[in-house]
Amino acid sequence: MDMNLLKYLAFIKTVEYGSFTRAAEALNYSQSGISRMIHDLESEWKVSLLERSRAGVRLTSAGLTLLPHAKSLCIEYQNLQDQVDALNGLRSGIIRIGTFSSVATHWLPKIIQRFQRDYPNIDYELLLGDYREIEAWLQEGRIDCGFLRLPAKGNFTTRILAQDKQLVVLPENHPLTKYGRVPIALLADYPFLMLEKGGEADAAAIFAAHGVQPRVHFRTIDDYSIMSMVESGLGISILPQLILQRIPYHIVIRELDVPASRDIGFILRPDGNIPIATQQFIKYLKYRETDAAEKQ
């Protein structure tokens, strides 16, 4: 990449992460190298781009004005590189994916494994976040595609991949384990551990639809923390079936007595600038189901 573009990218990543250190880690540079590139830009442009403090960095008014133009140049460079990759038969490139933990754990390894067989020189950048973060990363152009609970809130191109059942998670020997299908009303009688993704909780929507008020004692975005706490007898929860595969925890899983599921979909950036490598990657999404098919 041209040195000026590297400086623009250093500027963009420093703003995204709010830190020279984290930007350096993301770009595989030293912190001093990132700081020097930002300083070079400020000297060349004769403006101050960032305000530095112990809390991190933030944009100045000049930085706020110039940041979109720097992003645009980097996006155009990526588009150019994608066309070069296409002419070279997809011998190189990068796929930038936003996802959440259950998909990252149980789908992506199999999809990437199959894709890697045909395109061994493609690299990947995987960003793990919640639903709201994934949509924001797509809007910003930080990722090219992602996995999300549908419907998406933004104006994106989406494709539904699977319906993921929501299941009750209980400690062993819990009174509710006697039910084959747990009555949703009974969940309100016990401390509840709420899984949230970007301030949104799938379980909360289920409770609201059936007029149930849970006794929420804990909230987190981490599925595995929920399972560990359930195992320790700290409460009960509702988790997606996808994350409950191959788990090491001693917990009991039951269905609800009401329909409860989420739609998992694949989502593309709204500007239509989809890199060639990502376009090819989409064709391999079917391999997420290989494990399930082999077990049948």
C-alpha positions as CSV (number, residue, x, y, z in Angstrom):
1,M,0.0,0.0,0.0
2,D,1.2,3.5,-0.8
3,M,2.7,5.3,2.3
4,N,0.1,8.1,2.2
5,L,-2.7,5.5,2.3
6,L,-1.0,3.8,5.2
7,K,-1.1,7.2,7.0
8,Y,-4.8,7.6,6.2
9,L,-5.5,4.1,7.5
10,A,-3.5,4.8,10.7
11,F,-5.7,7.9,11.2
12,I,-8.9,6.0,10.5
13,K,-8.0,3.1,12.9
14,T,-6.9,5.4,15.6
15,V,-10.2,7.2,15.5
16,E,-12.1,3.9,15.4
17,Y,-10.3,2.4,18.4
18,G,-9.8,5.7,20.3
19,S,-6.3,4.7,21.0
20,F,-2.8,4.6,19.4
21,T,-2.1,1.3,21.1
22,R,-5.2,-0.5,19.8
23,A,-4.8,0.9,16.3
24,A,-1.2,-0.3,16.3
25,E,-2.3,-3.8,17.3
26,A,-4.9,-3.8,14.6
27,L,-2.5,-2.7,11.9
28,N,0.5,-4.7,13.2
29,Y,2.6,-1.6,13.8
30,S,4.3,-0.2,16.8
31,Q,2.5,2.5,18.8
32,S,5.3,5.0,18.0
33,G,4.9,4.1,14.3
34,I,1.2,5.0,14.3
35,S,1.8,8.1,16.3
36,R,4.5,9.2,13.8
37,M,2.2,8.7,10.8
38,I,-0.5,10.8,12.4
39,H,2.1,13.5,13.2
40,D,3.3,13.4,9.6
41,L,-0.3,13.9,8.3
42,E,-0.8,16.8,10.7
43,S,2.5,18.4,9.5
44,E,1.6,17.9,5.8
45,W,-1.9,19.2,6.2
46,K,-0.9,21.9,8.7
47,V,-3.9,21.0,11.0
48,S,-4.4,19.2,14.2
49,L,-6.4,16.0,13.7
50,L,-6.6,14.5,17.1
51,E,-6.8,15.7,20.7
52,R,-4.7,13.5,22.9
53,S,-5.4,12.8,26.6
54,R,-5.0,10.1,29.2
55,A,-8.5,8.9,28.3
56,G,-7.4,8.3,24.7
57,V,-7.8,10.4,21.5
58,R,-10.7,12.2,19.9
59,L,-11.2,14.2,16.7
60,T,-10.7,17.9,16.4
61,S,-13.0,19.9,14.2
62,A,-10.5,19.6,11.4
63,G,-10.1,15.9,11.9
64,L,-13.9,15.5,11.8
65,T,-14.0,17.3,8.4
66,L,-11.1,15.3,6.9
67,L,-11.9,11.8,8.2
68,P,-14.7,11.0,5.6
69,H,-12.3,11.9,2.8
70,A,-9.6,9.7,4.2
71,K,-12.1,6.8,4.5
72,S,-13.2,7.4,0.9
73,L,-9.7,7.2,-0.4
74,C,-9.0,3.9,1.5
75,I,-12.3,2.4,0.2
76,E,-11.4,3.3,-3.4
77,Y,-8.0,1.8,-2.9
78,Q,-9.6,-1.4,-1.7
79,N,-12.0,-1.4,-4.7
80,L,-8.9,-1.0,-7.0
81,Q,-7.2,-3.9,-5.2
82,D,-10.3,-6.1,-5.5
83,Q,-10.3,-5.6,-9.3
84,V,-6.6,-6.5,-9.4
85,D,-7.5,-9.6,-7.4
86,A,-10.2,-10.5,-9.9
87,L,-7.9,-10.1,-12.8
88,N,-5.3,-12.3,-11.0
89,G,-7.9,-15.1,-10.4
90,L,-8.5,-14.3,-6.7
91,R,-4.9,-15.2,-5.7
92,S,-5.0,-12.7,-2.9
93,G,-7.4,-10.5,-1.0
94,I,-9.1,-10.1,2.4
95,I,-12.5,-10.8,3.7
96,R,-13.7,-8.6,6.6
97,I,-16.5,-10.2,8.6
98,G,-18.6,-9.0,11.5
99,T,-20.2,-11.7,13.7
100,F,-21.4,-12.8,17.1
101,S,-20.1,-15.6,19.3
102,S,-22.3,-18.5,18.3
103,V,-21.8,-18.1,14.6
104,A,-18.0,-17.5,15.1
105,T,-17.8,-20.7,17.2
106,H,-20.0,-23.1,15.3
107,W,-20.4,-21.9,11.7
108,L,-17.5,-19.9,10.5
109,P,-14.7,-22.4,11.1
110,K,-16.4,-24.9,8.7
111,I,-17.2,-22.2,6.1
112,I,-13.7,-20.8,6.1
113,Q,-12.2,-24.3,6.0
114,R,-14.1,-25.1,2.8
115,F,-13.3,-21.7,1.2
116,Q,-9.7,-22.0,2.2
117,R,-9.3,-25.2,0.2
118,D,-10.1,-23.3,-3.0
119,Y,-8.6,-20.0,-2.2
120,P,-5.7,-20.6,0.2
121,N,-4.1,-17.1,-0.1
122,I,-7.2,-15.2,1.1
123,D,-6.8,-13.5,4.5
124,Y,-9.6,-12.8,7.0
125,E,-10.4,-10.1,9.5
126,L,-13.0,-11.2,12.0
127,L,-14.7,-8.7,14.3
128,L,-16.7,-10.0,17.1
129,G,-19.5,-7.8,18.4
130,D,-23.2,-7.5,19.2
131,Y,-26.0,-6.8,16.7
132,R,-25.8,-3.0,17.0
133,E,-22.0,-3.0,16.5
134,I,-22.2,-5.2,13.4
135,E,-24.7,-2.9,11.7
136,A,-22.5,0.1,12.6
137,W,-19.4,-1.5,11.2
138,L,-21.2,-2.2,8.0
139,Q,-22.4,1.4,7.7
140,E,-18.9,2.7,8.3
141,G,-17.3,0.4,5.8
142,R,-15.2,-1.3,8.4
143,I,-16.5,-4.7,7.4
144,D,-17.8,-6.0,4.1
145,C,-20.3,-8.5,5.4
146,G,-21.6,-10.0,8.6
147,F,-23.9,-12.3,10.4
148,L,-26.9,-10.8,12.2
149,R,-30.2,-11.5,13.8
150,L,-32.9,-10.5,11.3
151,P,-34.6,-8.2,10.5
152,A,-31.8,-5.7,10.4
153,K,-32.5,-2.1,11.3
154,G,-30.6,-0.5,8.5
155,N,-31.1,-0.6,4.7
156,F,-28.9,-3.6,4.0
157,T,-29.0,-6.5,1.6
158,T,-29.8,-9.5,3.8
159,R,-30.3,-13.3,3.3
160,I,-31.8,-15.5,5.9
161,L,-29.7,-18.6,6.7
162,A,-31.4,-20.4,9.6
163,Q,-34.0,-20.2,12.3
164,D,-32.3,-20.7,15.7
165,K,-34.5,-22.0,18.5
166,Q,-34.4,-20.3,21.9
167,L,-34.1,-22.8,24.7
168,V,-34.3,-22.7,28.5
169,V,-31.0,-23.3,30.4
170,L,-31.3,-24.7,33.9
171,P,-28.9,-25.9,36.7
172,E,-28.9,-29.6,37.3
173,N,-31.6,-30.7,39.8
174,H,-33.5,-27.5,39.3
175,P,-37.3,-27.8,39.9
176,L,-38.1,-26.9,36.3
177,T,-36.1,-29.8,34.9
178,K,-39.1,-32.0,35.4
179,Y,-40.8,-30.4,32.5
180,G,-40.3,-31.6,28.9
181,R,-41.4,-28.1,27.8
182,V,-41.1,-25.5,30.4
183,P,-44.1,-23.2,30.9
184,I,-42.9,-19.7,30.2
185,A,-44.9,-18.2,33.1
186,L,-42.9,-20.3,35.6
187,L,-39.6,-18.6,34.5
188,A,-40.7,-15.5,36.4
189,D,-40.4,-17.5,39.7
190,Y,-36.6,-17.8,39.6
191,P,-33.6,-15.4,39.3
192,F,-33.0,-14.8,35.6
193,L,-29.7,-14.2,33.8
194,M,-30.3,-12.0,30.7
195,L,-28.2,-12.3,27.5
196,E,-28.1,-9.0,25.7
197,K,-26.6,-8.2,22.3
198,G,-26.2,-4.4,21.9
199,G,-28.8,-3.5,24.5
200,E,-31.2,-6.0,22.9
201,A,-32.3,-9.2,24.5
202,D,-34.0,-12.0,22.6
203,A,-35.4,-13.4,25.8
204,A,-36.9,-10.0,26.7
205,A,-38.9,-10.0,23.5
206,I,-40.2,-13.5,24.3
207,F,-41.2,-12.5,27.8
208,A,-42.9,-9.3,26.5
209,A,-44.9,-11.2,23.9
210,H,-46.4,-13.4,26.6
211,G,-46.8,-10.9,29.3
212,V,-44.2,-12.4,31.7
213,Q,-42.0,-10.2,33.9
214,P,-38.7,-12.0,34.7
215,R,-36.7,-11.4,37.9
216,V,-33.5,-10.3,36.1
217,H,-30.4,-10.6,38.4
218,F,-27.6,-10.3,35.8
219,R,-27.1,-9.0,32.3
220,T,-24.2,-9.7,30.0
221,I,-23.3,-10.0,26.3
222,D,-21.3,-13.2,26.9
223,D,-23.1,-16.5,26.3
224,Y,-20.5,-18.6,28.1
225,S,-20.7,-16.4,31.3
226,I,-24.4,-17.1,31.4
227,M,-23.8,-20.9,31.1
228,S,-21.2,-20.9,33.8
229,M,-23.5,-19.0,36.2
230,V,-26.4,-21.3,35.5
231,E,-24.1,-24.3,36.2
232,S,-23.2,-22.6,39.6
233,G,-26.9,-22.3,40.4
234,L,-27.0,-18.5,40.2
235,G,-30.1,-18.5,38.1
236,I,-31.8,-19.7,34.9
237,S,-31.7,-18.3,31.4
238,I,-32.8,-18.5,27.7
239,L,-30.1,-19.1,25.1
240,P,-30.0,-19.8,21.4
241,Q,-29.7,-23.4,20.4
242,L,-26.6,-22.7,18.2
243,I,-24.4,-21.6,21.1
244,L,-25.5,-24.7,23.1
245,Q,-23.6,-27.2,21.0
246,R,-20.5,-29.0,22.3
247,I,-20.6,-27.2,25.6
248,P,-18.5,-28.3,28.7
249,Y,-21.0,-27.1,31.3
250,H,-23.2,-29.3,33.5
251,I,-26.5,-27.8,32.7
252,V,-30.0,-28.9,31.6
253,I,-31.5,-27.7,28.4
254,R,-35.3,-27.6,27.8
255,E,-37.7,-26.2,25.2
256,L,-40.3,-23.6,26.1
257,D,-44.0,-24.3,25.9
258,V,-44.3,-21.4,23.4
259,P,-42.7,-20.9,20.0
260,A,-39.4,-19.0,20.5
261,S,-36.6,-18.5,17.9
262,R,-34.4,-16.0,16.1
263,D,-33.7,-15.6,12.4
264,I,-29.9,-15.6,11.7
265,G,-29.0,-13.9,8.4
266,F,-26.1,-12.8,6.3
267,I,-25.8,-9.1,5.7
268,L,-23.8,-7.0,3.2
269,R,-22.6,-3.4,3.3
270,P,-25.2,-1.0,1.9
271,D,-23.1,0.8,-0.7
272,G,-22.9,-2.2,-2.9
273,N,-19.1,-2.2,-3.0
274,I,-18.6,-5.9,-2.3
275,P,-15.0,-7.1,-2.7
276,I,-14.5,-10.0,-5.1
277,A,-13.3,-12.3,-2.4
278,T,-16.4,-11.6,-0.4
279,Q,-18.6,-12.3,-3.4
280,Q,-17.0,-15.7,-3.7
281,F,-17.2,-16.3,0.1
282,I,-21.0,-15.9,-0.1
283,K,-21.2,-19.0,-2.2
284,Y,-19.7,-21.1,0.6
285,L,-22.3,-20.2,3.3
286,K,-24.0,-23.5,2.6
287,Y,-21.1,-25.3,4.3
288,R,-22.3,-24.0,7.7
289,E,-24.7,-27.0,7.8
290,T,-22.0,-29.7,7.0
291,D,-21.6,-30.8,10.6
292,A,-25.3,-31.1,11.2
293,A,-25.8,-33.1,7.9
294,E,-22.9,-35.5,8.9
295,K,-24.6,-36.3,12.2
296,Q,-27.8,-37.3,10.6
